[in-house]
């Protein structure tokens, strides 16, 4: 193995169990969007829980030495695809306020756009998840799950989500600012 993949425990193979699980999770994204648009929120909540469980499973398998370079890139992309899709869709049907979806999407576009821009000008940046970003992701997941659950139960009490909305907004802003600051220091 001249590429050193055997020494690091990471293969370049596409057909690994964690990659198959990640790809299956990617396939849940359009289904979750469709369920929300049809107002089948209990099913969407269940699918969101399944997606979370499969994310944990493929992560565990990858840490057991079954990781791949493709999976290392694909997994966070699938996570973002699911989260961003759910925020936009839940906002479009009135389950979440539009401003939180805009904030979540804008932060991700800002980070990706900044990395692409630096790459175009010849300064590639390797983005590693920051602690605040991991906290932000957990909070974003909790907000989607709580919003889906409350809506599935027919609870119109959006005020129950208000504290979590503000915490997600604050952590989204803090995470975006941390990535901008980190990227600016790398130049």
N, C-alpha and C positions, 0 to 999 in steps of 0.2 A: 504494500500500500504506500506508494510514493507520495500521495497527497497528505499523509499524516492523519487521515480520518480514523484509522484503527487505534492510534495512540490516544486520541482525544475522546474516543467513544462515540463520535459522531460520524454517521455515514452520509453519503451523498444520495443514497437510494430514495426513490420516490415511493416505492411500495413497502412502506412500513406500517405497522398497526397504528401507531400514533397519527401518521399522516392520513390513513383511511378514516380514522375517527374525526380528525380535523376536517377532512373533506365532507364527511357526513354532516358535521356541524354547519359547514358553509351552505349545504343544501337546505338547512332549516331556516335560513334567512328569508328567502322569498315566501316560504310557507308561513312563517311568523308574521310577516307583513300582510299577507293575504288574510290570515285569521283576524288580525286587528282590524283591517279594513272592512271585513264582514261582521265586525262586532262580536266575534266568537272569542271573547276575552279569557274565558276559563281555559279553553284549549290553547290559546296563545300563552297563557301563564304556565300551563303544563309543559308546553314545548320549550319555553324559556328555561324552566327548571331542568329539563332534559339536556338542553344545550350547555347549561352550567355544569351538570354532572359529567358530560362527555369532555368538557374542557378540563375538568379536574382529572379525569381518567387519562386523557392523552398526555397531560402534563406529568402525571405520575409515571406513566410508561416511559416517557422521554427521559425522566430522571433515573430510570432503572437501566439506562444504557441503550435505549432503543430510539435515540434521537437522530435527526437528520438535519442537514443544512437547510433543506427545503422546508421542513417542519418548523425550524426556528424562525423562518420568515413568514410562513403561511399562518401559523397559529395566531400571532397578534393581529394579522390582517383580518382573519376571520372574526376574531373577537371584536375588532373595531367595526367591521361590516355589520355585525349583529347589533351592537350597541347603537351605532349611528342610525341604522335603519329603524330600530325600535323608537328612538327619540323622535325622529322625523314623523314616523307613522302615528305614534301616540299623540303627538302635537296636532297632526292633521285631523284626527278624529276627536280632539278636544279633551283627551284624558290627561295630557300634560300641557302646560302653557307653552306657547310657541317660543318665548324668549329663552327657555332652558334648552330647547332643541337647537336654536340658533347658536347659543353659547357653546354647546358641546361640539357641534359641527365646525364652528369657526375655529375653536382651539385646535382640533385635529387638522383642519386645512392649513392653519398657520404653521404648525409643526412640520407637516409634510412639505408645504410650500417652501419653508425656510431651508429644509434639508435639500430639496431639489435645487433651489436657487444657489446654495453654496456649492453643490455638486457641479452645476453648470459653470460657475466661475472658477472651478478647479480646486475647491476646498471641500472634499468629501468629509462628511461627519458621520460617525457611528453613534447612533442613538441607543443608549442603554436606559431601561426604565429607571426613573428616579423614584425614591420612596414616596414622595408626594403624588406621583403619577399612579403608583400602585394603590395608594389610599383612595385617590380620585376614581379609579376604575371600580374598586369595591363599592364606593358610594354610588356611582352611576348605576351599577348593577342593582344595588338595593332599591334605588328609586324606581327603576323600571319594574322590578318585581313587585314592589309595594303598589305602584300605580296600577299594574295589571291585576293584582289580587283585589284591590279595592273596587276597581271597575267590574271585575268578574263577579264580585259579590253584590254588585248593584249599589254600592255605597257612593253617593254623590258628594260625600264630605271631602272635597279637595283640600279643605283646611287641615286635614290630618297629614297631608303631604308637605305642608308649608315649611316646617322646620327642616325636613330632609332636602327640599328644593333649595333652600338657602345654603345649606351645608355643601350640597353638590355644586352650586354656583361658585361658592368661595373656593372649594378645592379645585374646580376646573380652572378658575382664574389663576390660582396659585401654581398649579401644575404648568399651565401655559407660560406664565412668567418665568418659572424655573427653567423650562426648556429654552426660552429666549435668552435668558441670562447665561445659561451654560453654553449655548451655541455662540453667543457674542464673545465669551471668554476664550473659546477655542480658536477664534480667528486671529 
